[in-house]
Amino acid sequence: MPQRPRSQESAPGLAVEVYNPDYQLTPASPLWAATHWHAATGPPAISIHAGIEVGIVLTGREEVQLDGCLIPGLAGDVWLCAMSEPHTYRIAVPGTANLVLVFLPAFLGEEMLGDLPWLTLFAARPADRPRVVATETRQMMMAIARELQREIESKRDGWECAVRLELLRLLFHLSRGWRYPGSAKGRAITHPRNLSRIMPALTLLHERTPRLVPREEAARACGLGRSRFTMLFHETMGVSFKTFRKRARIAFAANMMLTSDLPLVTVAERAGFADASHLHHSFVQEYNCTPGQYRRQGRP
C-alpha cells in the first residue's frame, strides 16, 4: 500500500510531504482509495502518480494546484486530476480531511455521463474542468462521499462495483450543465470509443518504462497510423503523447527514487532521460522541486 504523507522540516516554500507514487494499479486491480486526515497545515506538498485522481474535501480547507491552476477547496469541493498530471496540494486548516480515489481509465471504461464521455472532464484544461458551485451540488457531493467512505472502509462483497457506480454518479452530477470549452456549441469533441482505441498505448506506458514506448510503437499497438494516433491521443487525454510520456517518465523516476537507493544518474537513465541534469531540469520544471529534495522528503 502507498505510504501515508509525513511532514519534515525544510526550507520555506518547498514541498515537505510526499506520497509514494506506487499505488500498485494493475488491470486486475485498477482502483486505490482512502480517506486522509491532516492534523496540521503546511506548505505545498507533491503528489506524483500515473493514475487518474478524483478528490473530495470532507472537512476543513485545502488548495490543489493542477498544472499551474490553483483550485481552492472547502467541504464538498471536488478536484479532478488527469493521468500523470503535475499537481500539489496544501492543507490550509488543521483537521482537514479528504477522500481520494486513484484509478486507471479502464475502471470506468466507455461509460457515458449523458451524452458526454466521462474522460472529457479530465481532457479539459484544469481551469476549465467542472467545479462545485451550487449548494445543491455540494450537498450531493457530500452524500456521495459518505457512501464512498462506507464502501471503502467496509470492503463488503462487490465494494469496487459500488465505488465505480458512486464515482460515475459523482462525475455525472459534477458535469451537469457543464460544456466542454472550445468545441462547437460547447459539446465535447471526444468520441465515446476513443478511450478504447488508445487504451493499448496507455497500457504500454503503464506496464513498461515510458522511454521504451516510441510513438510509432504506441500507434501500431492501437492499430492506427502515426498522424491519426497523435490526433486521437491528444483529443482524448487533453495533452500530446509526447507530454504525456514525459510526465509518465517523471512518475516512473519518482517511484524509483522513493523505492530504491539507485543514484540519480541511474534513475535518469532507466526513466529515459539523457542524464541526471535532464531529469533535474524536467523535475524542477513540472514540480518546482529538485529530484534530490523530493527523495529526501519522501524517505524515512
N, C-alpha and C positions, 0 to 999 in steps of 0.2 A: 504494500500500500504506500501511497505517497507520504512523504514526511510532512508533518504539520509545520507551519512557518514558525520561526523563532526569532526573537529580537536580539540584536547585538549592537554594541557601541560602534559608531562610525562617524565619519565627517558629516557635517550638516549638508542636507540635500541629496545624500547618497541613499540608495535603497538599502534597508537594513533587514529586510525579511525576504526570504527566497523559498519558493516551493520547489521540491524535487519534481522535475518536469515529466518523469516517467509514470504516467497514470496506468500503465500496463493495459492499454487499449488494444484489442485484437478483434478480428471479425467475429470470433466466438464470444467475446466479452467487450462489446463496444461502448459500455457506459461506466462512468465513475461519478459518484455523487456523495456529498457530505455537507453537514452544517458546520460552520466555523463561528466561534465566539472569540472576540478580541477584547482583552481586558484593558489594553492601553492604546493610546494614539501613537502616531509615529510618522516619519517622512515616507515618501512613496516607496512601495515595495514591488519588486519584479516578479512576474509570473510568466514562465515560458513553457509552452507545451504544444503538441501538434493537433490536439482535438479542437472541436467547436465548443464554445463555452456559453452557458446561459447562467446568469447570476441574479439573485433576488435579495434585496436588502430586507431583513426581517425586523431589526430594531436598530436604533442609532442612526449614524450617518457616515457614509464613506464616499470617496471620489474615485472613479475609474477613468483612466486615460487610455484611449484606444487610438493608436497611430496619430497622436498629436491632438486628438479631440477629447476634451475634459467632460465627463458625464457625472454630474452630482447625483447622489443617491440618498433618499430617505426611505423609511419603511414603505414597502410596496413598489419601489422603483426596480426596474429590470435593466440589465445590460446584456448586450449580445456581442460576442467576440468570435470572429471567424477563425478558421484553422491557421495556426502558427502566426497569428496576428500580434504584433508588438503591443503589450499592454502592461500597465502598472496600476496599483491601487493604493489609496491612502485612507487609513481609518481616522476619521475626524472627531469621533466621540467615543469615550471609553464605554465598553459594554456593547459595542456594535456587533451584531450577528448577521450572517448571510447564509444563503443556501446556494451552492454551486454545483452545476451539472456539467461534466465534460464528456463529450461523446464523438464517435465517428459518424460521418454523414449517413452511413448505411443503417444507423439506428433508427432514423426516420424515413429513409428510403425515398420513394417518389410521392409521398403524401402531399396533399394539397391543402391550402388554407383558403377555402372557397375556390376562386379561380387563380390563386396565387401559389406557385411552388414555394414551399417553406424556406428553401435555401436563398430565395431572393432577398429576404430580410437581412441576411448576412453578406450578400453580394453588394449591397448598397454601401456607400461610404459611411464610416462611423457617425458622422454628423447628420446623415440623412436617414439613419435607421429609426424605426418607430420607438417612441418612448411613452411612458405613462403620463397622461395629462389629466384626464377626468377622474373625479373622486370615485365614480362607479367602477372604472377600470382598476384603480388602485385597490379597492376592496376585493375585486375579483382576483387580482394577483396574489393578495394575501391569503385568500381562501384556497387557491390552488397550491400555494407554497405550503400551507398547513397539511394539505392532503399528500403532497410530495414528501414532506417530512415523515408523516406516518408510515408511508410505504417504504421509504429508505431505511428508517430505523427498525421497523418490524421485520422486513425482508420475508414476508409471507410468500407462499407459493404464488408465482406469477407476478411478483412485485415489479420486475423490469417492464412487463407489459403495462402495468398500471402507471408506472412512471412515464412510459412512452406516450400513453393516452393523455395524461395530465400535461405533459410538456407540449404536445400538439394543441391542447386546449389553451394553454398559456400563450403560445405563439399566435393562435387564431385571434384571441381577444386583443392581443397587443397590436395586431396588424389591421384590425377592423377600422376602416376609414383611411388607412394609410395608402399612399400611392408611391410607386417606385419613381424617383425623380429622373428626369432626363429622357423619358420614353414617351411615345405618342399617347396622349390622353392620360398620362400617369400610369399606364399599365406596364407590368413587368415584361422585360424582353427575354427572360429566361424561360425556355420551354420545359415543361414538366419532366421530360425524358432526358434532358441534358445531363443531369447528375449521373444517371446510369451509364451514359455514353462516355463520360470522362472518369468514371469510377475506377477502371483498371489503372489509370495513371496515378490516382490518389493512393491506390493500393500499393503500387510500385514504390512510391515515395515513402509510404509508411513502413513498408517491410524491409526496404533496403537503404543503404547510405544514399542520401539525395544526390551526391555527385556522380553516382553510378547510373543515373537515370537521365540520359540526354533527351532533349525534346523529341528527336526523331523516334527513339525507342518508345517513349510515352505515347506518341501519336499512333505508332504501329500497334501497341497493346490495345488501343481503343478502336482500331480498325479505321482510322481517319488519316487523311493527308495532313501534312505539317500545317498548312495555312488554315484548314478547317478546324483542326485541333486547337490551334492557337486562339482562334476566334471564340470557339465554344468554351474553352477553359476560362478565358477572361470574362466572358459573358456570365458564366455560371458561378465562378468563385470571386469575382469582383476585382481580381488582380491578375497580372500576367503570369504565365507559367514560370518565367524567369524570376520574378519577385517572389512567387510562392515557394519555389525551390530554394531560393536564398534563405528565406525565413525558416524553411524546414531544416536547412543545414545548420542554422544557428541553434535551433531547438535540439538537433542531434548533438551538436558540440556542447551545449549547456548540460545535457544529460550526462555526457561523458565526464564533464568537469566535476559534477556532483557525485558521480558513482564510481570514479576511478582516480588513481593517483598519477595518471599519464601526464607528462609535461605538455604545456600548451602547444608546443611545436608539433607534437604527435597528434593532439586533439585536432588541431587545424588541418593537418594532412588527411586524417581519416574522415573529417567532415567535408573535405573537398575544397578547402581554402588554399590559396597559393602558398601561404606561410603564416606564421603566428601574427605578423603585422597586419595581414589581410583580415584575419579573424578579429583582431583587436579593433581595427577601423570599422568593420561591419557591426560588431557588437556595440560599440560606442554610438554609432550612427542610429541604430534601432532602439537602444535602451539607455543611452546616456550613462553607461556604466561599463567599466573595463572587464574583460574576462577574469582577470585576477581578483578584482573586487567581488565579482559575482561568486567566484569559487570560495573565497574566504568567508563571505557572508552566509553561504549555504552549507558549509561544513562544520562539524562539531568543533 
